[in-house]
Amino acid sequence: MPKEWLITAVGRLLRPLFPRRPLPRDPRAIVVLKPCCLGDVILATPALAALNRRFPHAEIDVAVGSWSRAALAGNPRVRTLIDSGRVGQGRYGWRDVWQLAKELRRRQYDLAVTLDRSPVVGLIPWLAGIPHRLGLDSFQRGFAHTVPVPVPSAVRHEAQIYLDCVTAGADFAADEFSFPPEFYPPDTEKIAPWIAAPFVVLHPAGGVNPGMHMPDKRWLPERFAALADRFAAVGWRVLFSGTADDVPLCRQITDRMHAPAEIVAGKLSLAEFGALCRHAALFVGGDTGAMHVAVATGCPTVAIFGPTDPRRYRPFAPPARAKTVWRPWAVPEGGVGQGAAADFSWENGASVDEVWAACAALGSINNE
């Protein structure tokens, strides 16, 4: 694509201005840049765990946007969460970049790890005067890193790409699932009224965040309604989750149902939602940050994919704990950064029977 060719050409021109050097053996303080978004930040938590193993004596801070900050609250790998402002989240300018660089400079880090493909985000640690800079190098975007780690052209899961980055040159390998996603919701009595077992959390929303607008990720409301009725028919309590903005969508679904269901959308913080998932018998949702949160809590998960590539974004968990339902579609090889799948339609997407079978395959229900 022309844009990638231009980035590659500019990266090659600038690369000699940023000398490479090996990573320090025992850095004192590390900052990880991962501004956006919720699902991506959760998928970066295996990399944080691996980074902690590689440099056990270092303090690790993370620069993250307010939208995703709660994903790392309580994470024992992280000392401090730094507000990245608007950087990496939709539109932002050089003033935003310089403000973040100044904050990082003030904190005097030995090593920066950039788990973002943006050349501008990758430039921030250099502007901050951080001597060692490890980061992703996609289409020569990582020209400012002292240790650029190439992103493979072959399709690879995002969590594994982040792991490959932080373990480049390490004395241990990060095989698939050796570092699972992590989320640490505190115990809360607020969810007590809803955790009568067994119950399923259905999440019909998603596809909208500061870095993306792709509502086509959402499975059809009538199919969620039919699936929910099946759970109710076998005696399960059905809870619909989401933000306050998702309440109308949830009501649209419950109005189509024959059985009762409860809407918890808009009633829970992200931490409380995670605590709910930790007690749930099952979570069902699309390619969303909420799905990755559910996986990170250990909740059995069924992920419904449509216009995005599950090879990159599926639940990062063994098949015994998570299933993906997807009818293959011609999706962009480079991931969601290249836009949506052309002419996608849920009419040819995952059916209720297919999703129900995936739920049954996790062993929680009878496939009746």
KOLSE-918899 format. One record per residue: residue number from 1; x, y, z of N, C-alpha, C in turn; residue in one letter. Coordinates in steps of 0.02 Angstrom, whole numbers. Layout:
N
[NUM,[X,Y,Z],[X,Y,Z],[X,Y,Z],"A"]
...
! end
This chain:
368
[1,[42,-59,0],[0,0,0],[44,62,0],"M"]
[2,[23,116,-34],[64,176,-40],[86,205,27],"P"]
[3,[40,205,76],[57,234,141],[115,196,173],"K"]
[4,[112,129,171],[166,89,201],[231,99,163],"E"]
[5,[227,104,96],[288,116,58],[320,183,77],"W"]
[6,[279,234,87],[305,299,106],[337,296,176],"L"]
[7,[303,262,223],[331,256,290],[398,219,288],"I"]
[8,[401,165,248],[463,128,242],[519,171,214],"T"]
[9,[503,211,162],[554,254,132],[579,306,182],"A"]
[10,[533,337,219],[554,387,268],[593,355,325],"V"]
[11,[571,296,346],[607,260,399],[678,243,380],"G"]
[12,[688,223,318],[756,207,295],[801,268,294],"R"]
[13,[771,325,276],[810,388,275],[829,409,345],"L"]
[14,[784,400,393],[797,424,461],[836,374,504],"L"]
[15,[835,311,486],[866,259,527],[939,275,546],"R"]
[16,[981,299,501],[1051,312,520],[1059,366,574],"P"]
[17,[1008,407,583],[1012,461,633],[1001,435,704],"L"]
[18,[980,371,710],[965,343,776],[1005,279,785],"F"]
[19,[1066,284,812],[1110,226,818],[1079,171,861],"P"]
[20,[1094,110,842],[1072,53,882],[1122,40,938],"R"]
[21,[1097,12,992],[1140,-9,1047],[1106,-64,1085],"R"]
[22,[1144,-108,1117],[1113,-164,1153],[1074,-140,1214],"P"]
[23,[1028,-181,1237],[989,-163,1296],[1033,-166,1358],"L"]
[24,[1017,-127,1409],[1054,-132,1473],[1039,-199,1506],"P"]
[25,[1088,-224,1543],[1078,-289,1576],[1032,-284,1636],"R"]
[26,[1035,-229,1671],[997,-223,1733],[969,-152,1740],"D"]
[27,[920,-134,1699],[893,-67,1703],[858,-54,1770],"P"]
[28,[861,8,1792],[831,27,1855],[757,43,1847],"R"]
[29,[740,79,1794],[671,100,1783],[653,94,1709],"A"]
[30,[595,64,1696],[571,51,1628],[503,83,1619],"I"]
[31,[492,113,1562],[425,137,1545],[401,100,1482],"V"]
[32,[340,75,1484],[309,42,1427],[257,90,1399],"V"]
[33,[260,102,1334],[211,145,1300],[159,101,1265],"L"]
[34,[98,105,1290],[41,70,1260],[-21,112,1271],"K"]
[35,[-29,165,1230],[-83,214,1243],[-153,188,1235],"P"]
[36,[-166,145,1186],[-234,126,1168],[-233,55,1139],"C"]
[37,[-285,20,1143],[-349,32,1175],[-361,-25,1224],"C"]
[38,[-422,-32,1251],[-433,-79,1305],[-410,-150,1288],"L"]
[39,[-433,-178,1232],[-414,-246,1214],[-339,-252,1203],"G"]
[40,[-309,-202,1169],[-238,-204,1156],[-198,-201,1221],"D"]
[41,[-221,-161,1268],[-186,-155,1332],[-190,-221,1370],"V"]
[42,[-248,-254,1370],[-253,-320,1402],[-207,-369,1367],"I"]
[43,[-204,-367,1300],[-160,-413,1263],[-86,-397,1274],"L"]
[44,[-71,-338,1302],[-2,-321,1318],[18,-345,1387],"A"]
[45,[-30,-368,1428],[-12,-389,1496],[33,-451,1497],"T"]
[46,[27,-499,1450],[77,-552,1448],[148,-524,1438],"P"]
[47,[154,-473,1397],[220,-443,1385],[246,-409,1448],"A"]
[48,[202,-378,1487],[224,-348,1550],[251,-401,1598],"L"]
[49,[216,-458,1600],[240,-513,1643],[307,-539,1619],"A"]
[50,[316,-545,1554],[380,-568,1527],[435,-517,1539],"A"]
[51,[419,-453,1533],[468,-400,1546],[489,-401,1619],"L"]
[52,[441,-414,1664],[457,-419,1734],[503,-479,1748],"N"]
[53,[492,-533,1712],[536,-591,1720],[606,-576,1692],"R"]
[54,[609,-541,1637],[674,-526,1606],[715,-478,1649],"R"]
[55,[682,-428,1678],[717,-378,1718],[684,-375,1787],"F"]
[56,[696,-424,1829],[659,-430,1892],[673,-374,1943],"P"]
[57,[728,-339,1934],[746,-286,1982],[723,-217,1960],"H"]
[58,[694,-212,1901],[674,-147,1874],[603,-130,1897],"A"]
[59,[592,-65,1906],[524,-39,1916],[494,-26,1847],"E"]
[60,[432,-47,1837],[400,-41,1772],[340,6,1777],"I"]
[61,[341,60,1738],[285,105,1732],[254,96,1662],"D"]
[62,[191,115,1654],[158,110,1589],[125,176,1573],"V"]
[63,[138,202,1513],[104,261,1486],[43,237,1448],"A"]
[64,[-16,253,1473],[-78,227,1446],[-132,281,1448],"V"]
[65,[-179,278,1401],[-233,327,1399],[-286,315,1451],"G"]
[66,[-325,366,1466],[-377,360,1517],[-429,307,1500],"S"]
[67,[-442,297,1435],[-492,248,1414],[-474,178,1438],"W"]
[68,[-409,162,1439],[-386,94,1454],[-351,88,1521],"S"]
[69,[-344,143,1557],[-306,143,1620],[-330,89,1668],"R"]
[70,[-396,81,1673],[-424,33,1722],[-403,-38,1708],"A"]
[71,[-382,-53,1646],[-361,-121,1629],[-298,-141,1667],"A"]
[72,[-259,-92,1690],[-196,-107,1725],[-199,-91,1799],"L"]
[73,[-256,-66,1822],[-262,-50,1893],[-254,-114,1935],"A"]
[74,[-210,-112,1983],[-198,-169,2026],[-150,-221,1998],"G"]
[75,[-124,-209,1937],[-76,-256,1908],[-11,-254,1947],"N"]
[76,[11,-310,1976],[71,-310,2018],[135,-298,1980],"P"]
[77,[133,-303,1913],[194,-291,1874],[208,-216,1867],"R"]
[78,[158,-175,1880],[162,-104,1863],[169,-61,1927],"V"]
[79,[218,-16,1927],[226,29,1983],[180,89,1977],"R"]
[80,[182,122,1918],[145,184,1908],[113,185,1839],"T"]
[81,[51,210,1836],[18,221,1772],[23,295,1755],"L"]
[82,[52,310,1697],[62,378,1674],[10,395,1622],"I"]
[83,[-24,450,1630],[-75,470,1582],[-42,492,1517],"D"]
[84,[-56,456,1463],[-27,473,1398],[-66,527,1362],"S"]
[85,[-119,553,1393],[-158,606,1362],[-192,582,1299],"G"]
[86,[-189,624,1248],[-222,606,1184],[-176,566,1138],"R"]
[87,[-114,558,1156],[-67,523,1113],[-91,451,1101],"V"]
[88,[-91,433,1037],[-109,365,1019],[-183,350,1020],"G"]
[89,[-225,401,1032],[-297,391,1037],[-332,439,990],"Q"]
[90,[-343,417,930],[-376,461,881],[-331,518,861],"G"]
[91,[-359,578,856],[-320,636,835],[-280,666,892],"R"]
[92,[-217,680,880],[-176,715,928],[-121,752,890],"Y"]
[93,[-91,801,923],[-41,843,890],[27,840,923],"G"]
[94,[73,878,895],[141,878,921],[146,906,991],"W"]
[95,[99,950,1008],[98,975,1077],[85,919,1126],"R"]
[96,[38,874,1109],[24,816,1151],[86,771,1156],"D"]
[97,[119,762,1100],[180,720,1099],[233,749,1145],"V"]
[98,[244,815,1139],[296,847,1178],[280,846,1253],"W"]
[99,[216,854,1271],[196,852,1341],[212,784,1372],"Q"]
[100,[197,730,1335],[212,663,1360],[287,652,1364],"L"]
[101,[323,675,1313],[396,667,1313],[427,703,1373],"A"]
[102,[402,762,1389],[428,800,1446],[416,763,1512],"K"]
[103,[357,733,1517],[341,695,1578],[387,634,1585],"E"]
[104,[400,599,1531],[444,542,1533],[516,563,1547],"L"]
[105,[537,620,1520],[604,646,1533],[613,661,1607],"R"]
[106,[561,690,1637],[564,708,1708],[574,646,1752],"R"]
[107,[548,590,1730],[551,529,1770],[616,489,1760],"R"]
[108,[656,506,1710],[723,479,1701],[725,402,1697],"Q"]
[109,[699,377,1643],[699,305,1632],[763,282,1598],"Y"]
[110,[782,220,1613],[840,189,1580],[820,155,1514],"D"]
[111,[758,131,1512],[736,92,1454],[663,108,1440],"L"]
[112,[647,117,1377],[578,124,1354],[560,65,1310],"A"]
[113,[500,39,1318],[475,-16,1276],[411,9,1243],"V"]
[114,[412,14,1176],[355,41,1139],[317,-16,1105],"T"]
[115,[259,-32,1131],[217,-85,1103],[163,-53,1060],"L"]
[116,[185,-13,1013],[141,25,968],[177,33,902],"D"]
[117,[140,27,847],[172,31,782],[182,103,757],"R"]
[118,[152,151,789],[155,220,766],[226,248,769],"S"]
[119,[251,277,714],[318,307,716],[321,367,762],"P"]
[120,[265,402,771],[264,460,816],[269,437,888],"V"]
[121,[231,386,907],[236,359,975],[307,332,987],"V"]
[122,[336,300,936],[403,274,943],[456,328,951],"G"]
[123,[440,388,928],[487,444,933],[488,475,1003],"L"]
[124,[434,466,1040],[428,499,1106],[484,480,1154],"I"]
[125,[503,417,1162],[559,402,1207],[624,436,1188],"P"]
[126,[636,444,1122],[696,481,1101],[691,554,1121],"W"]
[127,[633,584,1111],[623,653,1132],[631,659,1208],"L"]
[128,[615,607,1244],[620,607,1317],[691,595,1341],"A"]
[129,[737,581,1295],[807,570,1314],[820,502,1345],"G"]
[130,[776,454,1333],[786,387,1360],[839,350,1318],"I"]
[131,[894,328,1348],[950,304,1308],[938,237,1272],"P"]
[132,[898,194,1303],[885,128,1273],[811,124,1256],"H"]
[133,[798,105,1193],[728,107,1168],[714,44,1127],"R"]
[134,[674,0,1157],[654,-63,1126],[583,-55,1100],"L"]
[135,[570,-78,1038],[502,-69,1013],[487,-104,948],"G"]
[136,[423,-104,931],[400,-136,870],[424,-97,809],"L"]
[137,[444,-135,757],[467,-104,696],[427,-133,637],"D"]
[138,[372,-98,622],[328,-119,568],[334,-70,511],"S"]
[139,[351,-94,451],[361,-51,392],[411,6,407],"F"]
[140,[464,-10,445],[516,38,462],[491,95,506],"Q"]
[141,[432,86,537],[407,138,582],[450,145,644],"R"]
[142,[486,92,663],[525,93,724],[595,120,717],"G"]
[143,[604,169,674],[671,195,659],[704,227,721],"F"]
[144,[665,251,769],[694,285,827],[714,238,883],"A"]
[145,[699,173,876],[717,125,928],[791,107,923],"H"]
[146,[823,98,981],[892,74,980],[893,-2,969],"T"]
[147,[838,-35,987],[830,-106,971],[761,-114,939],"V"]
[148,[758,-108,872],[694,-118,838],[681,-192,827],"P"]
[149,[620,-214,842],[602,-285,834],[553,-289,776],"V"]
[150,[572,-320,720],[528,-322,661],[462,-358,676],"P"]
[151,[409,-329,651],[343,-362,654],[337,-407,593],"V"]
[152,[324,-472,603],[323,-517,545],[269,-500,495],"P"]
[153,[284,-514,432],[234,-502,380],[178,-555,383],"S"]
[154,[195,-614,407],[144,-666,415],[97,-647,473],"A"]
[155,[35,-669,468],[-14,-654,520],[6,-688,586],"V"]
[156,[5,-649,639],[26,-674,705],[-17,-640,758],"R"]
[157,[-32,-675,811],[-74,-646,863],[-41,-585,894],"H"]
[158,[-81,-533,909],[-54,-471,936],[-17,-483,1002],"E"]
[159,[-45,-523,1046],[-12,-536,1110],[56,-568,1100],"A"]
[160,[61,-612,1050],[125,-645,1037],[175,-596,1006],"Q"]
[161,[151,-549,966],[195,-498,938],[225,-456,994],"I"]
[162,[184,-437,1043],[210,-398,1100],[260,-440,1140],"Y"]
[163,[245,-504,1149],[292,-548,1185],[358,-555,1147],"L"]
[164,[354,-562,1081],[415,-567,1041],[458,-505,1051],"D"]
[165,[425,-447,1058],[462,-385,1065],[501,-384,1131],"C"]
[166,[467,-396,1187],[500,-388,1252],[549,-444,1267],"V"]
[167,[544,-500,1231],[591,-556,1243],[645,-561,1190],"T"]
[168,[649,-512,1145],[702,-513,1093],[770,-512,1126],"A"]
[169,[809,-564,1115],[876,-569,1144],[876,-594,1216],"G"]
[170,[818,-612,1244],[816,-637,1313],[839,-710,1315],"A"]
[171,[852,-734,1376],[876,-803,1383],[818,-852,1395],"D"]
[172,[757,-831,1380],[700,-876,1385],[652,-860,1328],"F"]
[173,[612,-909,1310],[564,-900,1256],[494,-888,1285],"A"]
[174,[454,-853,1247],[384,-841,1268],[339,-879,1220],"A"]
[175,[332,-943,1233],[288,-984,1192],[215,-965,1204],"D"]
[176,[172,-985,1157],[102,-967,1162],[72,-990,1228],"E"]
[177,[39,-943,1263],[4,-954,1326],[50,-965,1386],"F"]
[178,[117,-960,1377],[161,-966,1435],[155,-905,1480],"S"]
[179,[133,-849,1452],[117,-789,1490],[45,-769,1473],"F"]
[180,[-3,-788,1513],[-73,-773,1497],[-91,-700,1510],"P"]
[181,[-145,-675,1481],[-168,-608,1497],[-187,-603,1571],"P"]
[182,[-180,-542,1598],[-193,-533,1669],[-239,-473,1681],"E"]
[183,[-285,-482,1727],[-328,-427,1749],[-344,-441,1822],"F"]
[184,[-341,-390,1863],[-346,-400,1935],[-403,-359,1965],"Y"]
[185,[-465,-380,1954],[-521,-343,1984],[-525,-356,2059],"P"]
[186,[-538,-304,2098],[-545,-314,2170],[-612,-347,2186],"P"]
[187,[-614,-379,2243],[-678,-407,2266],[-726,-349,2282],"D"]
[188,[-788,-357,2264],[-837,-305,2277],[-905,-336,2292],"T"]
[189,[-939,-310,2341],[-1006,-336,2358],[-1059,-311,2309],"E"]
[190,[-1041,-263,2267],[-1090,-234,2221],[-1118,-287,2173],"K"]
[191,[-1077,-336,2155],[-1099,-386,2106],[-1137,-444,2139],"I"]
[192,[-1140,-444,2206],[-1170,-501,2241],[-1241,-518,2217],"A"]
[193,[-1284,-470,2202],[-1352,-488,2180],[-1355,-526,2114],"P"]
[194,[-1300,-523,2075],[-1303,-553,2008],[-1266,-619,2002],"W"]
[195,[-1230,-640,2054],[-1185,-697,2044],[-1214,-764,2066],"I"]
[196,[-1281,-768,2069],[-1311,-833,2082],[-1295,-879,2024],"A"]
[197,[-1265,-935,2038],[-1242,-981,1985],[-1298,-1026,1961],"A"]
[198,[-1297,-1048,1898],[-1250,-1025,1847],[-1278,-964,1810],"P"]
[199,[-1232,-920,1788],[-1254,-863,1748],[-1205,-850,1692],"F"]
[200,[-1231,-821,1638],[-1191,-805,1579],[-1192,-730,1569],"V"]
[201,[-1134,-703,1550],[-1129,-632,1533],[-1128,-627,1457],"V"]
[202,[-1177,-593,1428],[-1179,-581,1356],[-1161,-508,1344],"L"]
[203,[-1115,-496,1299],[-1091,-428,1286],[-1102,-411,1212],"H"]
[204,[-1158,-378,1196],[-1175,-367,1125],[-1141,-306,1094],"P"]
[205,[-1107,-265,1134],[-1079,-202,1109],[-1007,-211,1086],"A"]
[206,[-973,-155,1075],[-903,-156,1055],[-892,-124,988],"G"]
[207,[-829,-121,968],[-811,-94,903],[-802,-19,902],"G"]
[208,[-808,15,960],[-801,87,962],[-755,105,1019],"V"]
[209,[-701,140,1004],[-654,164,1054],[-617,224,1026],"N"]
[210,[-573,257,1064],[-539,317,1038],[-499,306,975],"P"]
[211,[-478,244,962],[-437,231,903],[-473,198,846],"G"]
[212,[-539,184,853],[-573,146,802],[-648,155,807],"M"]
[213,[-681,152,749],[-754,151,747],[-774,97,697],"H"]
[214,[-792,38,724],[-809,-19,682],[-868,-57,713],"M"]
[215,[-927,-27,712],[-985,-60,742],[-1005,-124,708],"P"]
[216,[-978,-137,648],[-992,-201,614],[-966,-261,652],"D"]
[217,[-924,-249,703],[-900,-304,744],[-957,-336,784],"K"]
[218,[-1013,-300,792],[-1067,-323,835],[-1110,-376,802],"R"]
[219,[-1118,-432,835],[-1163,-485,812],[-1234,-458,811],"W"]
[220,[-1277,-487,771],[-1345,-461,762],[-1386,-467,826],"L"]
[221,[-1425,-416,843],[-1466,-417,904],[-1514,-477,907],"P"]
[222,[-1544,-494,850],[-1592,-549,851],[-1558,-616,867],"E"]
[223,[-1494,-622,848],[-1458,-683,864],[-1438,-685,937],"R"]
[224,[-1420,-627,965],[-1408,-625,1037],[-1471,-643,1076],"F"]
[225,[-1528,-619,1053],[-1591,-634,1086],[-1606,-709,1085],"A"]
[226,[-1597,-740,1027],[-1609,-812,1021],[-1561,-852,1065],"A"]
[227,[-1498,-831,1067],[-1448,-865,1109],[-1467,-858,1183],"L"]
[228,[-1487,-798,1203],[-1506,-786,1272],[-1565,-830,1293],"A"]
[229,[-1613,-837,1248],[-1671,-880,1263],[-1650,-953,1274],"D"]
[230,[-1600,-975,1237],[-1576,-1043,1247],[-1545,-1052,1316],"R"]
[231,[-1507,-1002,1338],[-1478,-1007,1405],[-1533,-1007,1458],"F"]
[232,[-1582,-964,1449],[-1638,-962,1497],[-1675,-1028,1499],"A"]
[233,[-1681,-1061,1441],[-1719,-1124,1437],[-1685,-1180,1476],"A"]
[234,[-1618,-1177,1485],[-1583,-1228,1524],[-1570,-1205,1595],"V"]
[235,[-1604,-1151,1615],[-1601,-1130,1685],[-1547,-1081,1703],"G"]
[236,[-1514,-1051,1653],[-1461,-1003,1668],[-1489,-933,1675],"W"]
[237,[-1458,-895,1719],[-1473,-824,1725],[-1435,-788,1670],"R"]
[238,[-1467,-740,1637],[-1436,-705,1580],[-1426,-632,1598],"V"]
[239,[-1364,-609,1593],[-1347,-539,1607],[-1318,-508,1544],"L"]
[240,[-1342,-448,1527],[-1315,-412,1469],[-1271,-355,1495],"F"]
[241,[-1208,-354,1472],[-1160,-304,1497],[-1145,-252,1443],"S"]
[242,[-1111,-199,1465],[-1092,-145,1420],[-1086,-80,1459],"G"]
[243,[-1077,-26,1424],[-1075,40,1455],[-1146,69,1456],"T"]
[244,[-1151,129,1485],[-1217,162,1486],[-1242,175,1416],"A"]
[245,[-1196,188,1369],[-1216,200,1300],[-1245,138,1266],"D"]
[246,[-1232,79,1295],[-1254,16,1265],[-1322,-7,1291],"D"]
[247,[-1350,30,1338],[-1415,9,1367],[-1469,4,1313],"V"]
[248,[-1476,52,1267],[-1528,44,1215],[-1519,-19,1173],"P"]
[249,[-1456,-36,1157],[-1444,-97,1119],[-1465,-158,1160],"L"]
[250,[-1449,-159,1224],[-1468,-215,1266],[-1545,-221,1270],"C"]
[251,[-1579,-164,1275],[-1652,-165,1278],[-1681,-189,1212],"R"]
[252,[-1649,-171,1158],[-1672,-195,1093],[-1670,-271,1090],"Q"]
[253,[-1620,-300,1123],[-1613,-373,1123],[-1664,-405,1171],"I"]
[254,[-1668,-378,1232],[-1714,-409,1281],[-1787,-403,1258],"T"]
[255,[-1803,-351,1220],[-1871,-344,1194],[-1888,-400,1145],"D"]
[256,[-1837,-430,1114],[-1848,-484,1066],[-1852,-552,1101],"R"]
[257,[-1834,-555,1164],[-1830,-619,1199],[-1898,-642,1223],"M"]
[258,[-1904,-708,1234],[-1964,-737,1263],[-1955,-749,1338],"H"]
[259,[-1892,-752,1360],[-1876,-765,1431],[-1850,-701,1463],"A"]
[260,[-1850,-696,1528],[-1823,-637,1562],[-1747,-635,1560],"P"]
[261,[-1720,-575,1561],[-1648,-564,1564],[-1636,-499,1601],"A"]
[262,[-1575,-488,1624],[-1559,-428,1663],[-1505,-388,1626],"E"]
[263,[-1513,-323,1628],[-1465,-278,1597],[-1422,-247,1651],"I"]
[264,[-1357,-263,1650],[-1310,-232,1698],[-1268,-179,1664],"V"]
[265,[-1279,-169,1599],[-1243,-117,1562],[-1252,-49,1596],"A"]
[266,[-1197,-13,1604],[-1199,53,1634],[-1200,54,1709],"G"]
[267,[-1203,-5,1740],[-1207,-9,1813],[-1140,-28,1846],"K"]
[268,[-1092,-47,1805],[-1029,-73,1833],[-969,-36,1804],"L"]
[269,[-919,-25,1845],[-854,-1,1821],[-819,-59,1787],"S"]
[270,[-763,-45,1754],[-726,-99,1721],[-703,-150,1772],"L"]
[271,[-680,-127,1830],[-657,-173,1882],[-715,-217,1905],"A"]
[272,[-773,-187,1915],[-832,-225,1937],[-855,-274,1883],"E"]
[273,[-850,-253,1820],[-866,-298,1765],[-819,-358,1766],"F"]
[274,[-754,-345,1777],[-706,-400,1781],[-721,-447,1839],"G"]
[275,[-741,-419,1896],[-760,-461,1953],[-821,-504,1936],"A"]
[276,[-868,-475,1900],[-927,-513,1879],[-907,-571,1834],"L"]
[277,[-862,-558,1786],[-840,-611,1741],[-803,-666,1778],"C"]
[278,[-767,-647,1829],[-729,-697,1867],[-776,-748,1899],"R"]
[279,[-838,-728,1915],[-886,-773,1945],[-932,-806,1894],"H"]
[280,[-931,-782,1831],[-978,-807,1781],[-959,-877,1757],"A"]
[281,[-1009,-915,1738],[-996,-981,1709],[-973,-975,1637],"A"]
[282,[-990,-918,1605],[-974,-909,1534],[-981,-836,1514],"L"]
[283,[-939,-815,1468],[-946,-749,1436],[-951,-760,1361],"F"]
[284,[-998,-724,1329],[-1005,-726,1257],[-1006,-655,1230],"V"]
[285,[-963,-640,1183],[-961,-573,1153],[-920,-573,1090],"G"]
[286,[-914,-514,1060],[-877,-508,998],[-804,-492,1009],"G"]
[287,[-772,-467,957],[-702,-448,959],[-698,-379,993],"D"]
[288,[-697,-380,1059],[-699,-318,1098],[-649,-322,1155],"T"]
[289,[-636,-263,1184],[-594,-261,1244],[-626,-299,1301],"G"]
[290,[-693,-295,1306],[-728,-332,1360],[-715,-407,1355],"A"]
[291,[-712,-433,1294],[-698,-504,1285],[-630,-521,1313],"M"]
[292,[-580,-479,1298],[-512,-493,1323],[-508,-486,1399],"H"]
[293,[-546,-440,1427],[-550,-434,1500],[-577,-499,1530],"V"]
[294,[-631,-525,1500],[-661,-587,1525],[-610,-643,1524],"A"]
[295,[-573,-649,1469],[-522,-702,1464],[-470,-693,1519],"V"]
[296,[-450,-631,1530],[-397,-618,1579],[-418,-633,1651],"A"]
[297,[-484,-634,1664],[-507,-652,1730],[-513,-728,1740],"T"]
[298,[-503,-765,1686],[-509,-838,1689],[-578,-864,1672],"G"]
[299,[-623,-820,1650],[-691,-840,1633],[-691,-880,1568],"C"]
[300,[-724,-937,1564],[-733,-972,1500],[-767,-925,1451],"P"]
[301,[-740,-922,1390],[-760,-869,1343],[-773,-896,1274],"T"]
[302,[-828,-871,1244],[-841,-884,1173],[-840,-816,1138],"V"]
[303,[-795,-809,1089],[-787,-747,1052],[-815,-755,982],"A"]
[304,[-859,-709,962],[-892,-712,897],[-858,-661,851],"I"]
[305,[-826,-684,798],[-790,-640,753],[-827,-633,687],"F"]
[306,[-820,-575,656],[-850,-561,591],[-801,-528,545],"G"]
[307,[-796,-460,546],[-755,-425,498],[-681,-416,519],"P"]
[308,[-661,-448,574],[-591,-444,596],[-561,-514,599],"T"]
[309,[-496,-517,605],[-460,-579,597],[-446,-613,665],"D"]
[310,[-477,-669,679],[-465,-703,743],[-393,-729,750],"P"]
[311,[-358,-737,694],[-289,-758,700],[-247,-706,736],"R"]
[312,[-268,-644,733],[-233,-589,767],[-263,-572,835],"R"]
[313,[-330,-577,840],[-364,-548,898],[-407,-597,938],"Y"]
[314,[-403,-662,923],[-443,-710,960],[-424,-710,1034],"R"]
[315,[-465,-740,1077],[-446,-746,1147],[-377,-778,1154],"P"]
[316,[-334,-747,1193],[-267,-773,1203],[-268,-822,1261],"F"]
[317,[-297,-880,1248],[-306,-931,1299],[-310,-999,1265],"A"]
[318,[-295,-1053,1300],[-300,-1120,1270],[-371,-1136,1249],"P"]
[319,[-380,-1180,1199],[-447,-1198,1175],[-493,-1226,1229],"P"]
[320,[-465,-1254,1282],[-507,-1281,1335],[-541,-1226,1375],"A"]
[321,[-516,-1163,1368],[-544,-1108,1406],[-578,-1056,1363],"R"]
[322,[-566,-1058,1298],[-596,-1007,1254],[-606,-1035,1184],"A"]
[323,[-662,-1017,1155],[-679,-1038,1087],[-692,-977,1044],"K"]
[324,[-675,-983,981],[-688,-930,932],[-735,-957,879],"T"]
[325,[-787,-918,863],[-834,-936,811],[-826,-886,755],"V"]
[326,[-809,-910,695],[-796,-865,638],[-806,-902,573],"W"]
[327,[-844,-872,529],[-847,-896,460],[-797,-856,420],"R"]
[328,[-744,-888,395],[-689,-851,363],[-713,-801,312],"P"]
[329,[-682,-743,315],[-698,-687,271],[-633,-656,248],"W"]
[330,[-635,-621,192],[-575,-588,166],[-562,-525,208],"A"]
[331,[-523,-533,261],[-507,-478,306],[-439,-449,287],"V"]
[332,[-426,-385,303],[-361,-355,287],[-304,-393,320],"P"]
[333,[-253,-408,282],[-196,-447,307],[-160,-410,363],"E"]
[334,[-162,-343,362],[-125,-305,412],[-163,-289,475],"G"]
[335,[-223,-317,483],[-262,-305,543],[-308,-245,537],"G"]
[336,[-338,-225,594],[-389,-173,592],[-361,-105,573],"V"]
[337,[-295,-97,578],[-264,-34,557],[-272,-20,483],"G"]
[338,[-288,-71,444],[-299,-63,373],[-373,-56,355],"Q"]
[339,[-415,-49,407],[-486,-40,394],[-527,-103,401],"G"]
[340,[-591,-97,382],[-637,-152,390],[-635,-199,330],"A"]
[341,[-661,-259,340],[-667,-307,285],[-718,-281,234],"A"]
[342,[-702,-289,171],[-745,-263,118],[-809,-304,114],"A"]
[343,[-866,-268,109],[-931,-299,96],[-951,-351,148],"D"]
[344,[-928,-343,210],[-945,-392,261],[-1019,-387,278],"F"]
[345,[-1050,-445,291],[-1120,-447,312],[-1129,-504,362],"S"]
[346,[-1162,-489,418],[-1175,-541,468],[-1226,-592,442],"W"]
[347,[-1261,-577,388],[-1307,-626,360],[-1270,-690,341],"E"]
[348,[-1206,-683,326],[-1164,-741,310],[-1115,-756,366],"N"]
[349,[-1128,-726,425],[-1083,-736,481],[-1106,-791,528],"G"]
[350,[-1075,-793,587],[-1088,-846,636],[-1161,-851,653],"A"]
[351,[-1186,-913,654],[-1256,-926,670],[-1266,-939,744],"S"]
[352,[-1328,-938,767],[-1344,-953,836],[-1324,-1025,853],"V"]
[353,[-1337,-1071,807],[-1319,-1141,819],[-1244,-1149,828],"D"]
[354,[-1205,-1114,788],[-1132,-1120,793],[-1106,-1092,859],"E"]
[355,[-1134,-1036,881],[-1113,-1007,945],[-1134,-1051,1003],"V"]
[356,[-1195,-1077,1000],[-1219,-1122,1053],[-1175,-1184,1057],"W"]
[357,[-1155,-1211,1000],[-1111,-1270,1000],[-1044,-1254,1032],"A"]
[358,[-1017,-1194,1020],[-954,-1173,1050],[-961,-1168,1126],"A"]
[359,[-1018,-1141,1149],[-1032,-1137,1221],[-1033,-1207,1251],"C"]
[360,[-1067,-1253,1217],[-1072,-1322,1242],[-1004,-1355,1244],"A"]
[361,[-961,-1338,1195],[-895,-1369,1191],[-850,-1351,1250],"A"]
[362,[-867,-1296,1285],[-828,-1278,1344],[-849,-1318,1405],"L"]
[363,[-901,-1360,1397],[-920,-1407,1449],[-967,-1382,1502],"G"]
[364,[-993,-1321,1493],[-1037,-1293,1544],[-1110,-1310,1535],"S"]
[365,[-1130,-1324,1473],[-1201,-1336,1460],[-1208,-1399,1417],"I"]
[366,[-1268,-1425,1416],[-1283,-1480,1371],[-1305,-1453,1304],"N"]
[367,[-1280,-1480,1250],[-1298,-1457,1183],[-1364,-1489,1162],"N"]
[368,[-1418,-1458,1187],[-1483,-1487,1175],[-1522,-1445,1124],"E"]
! end
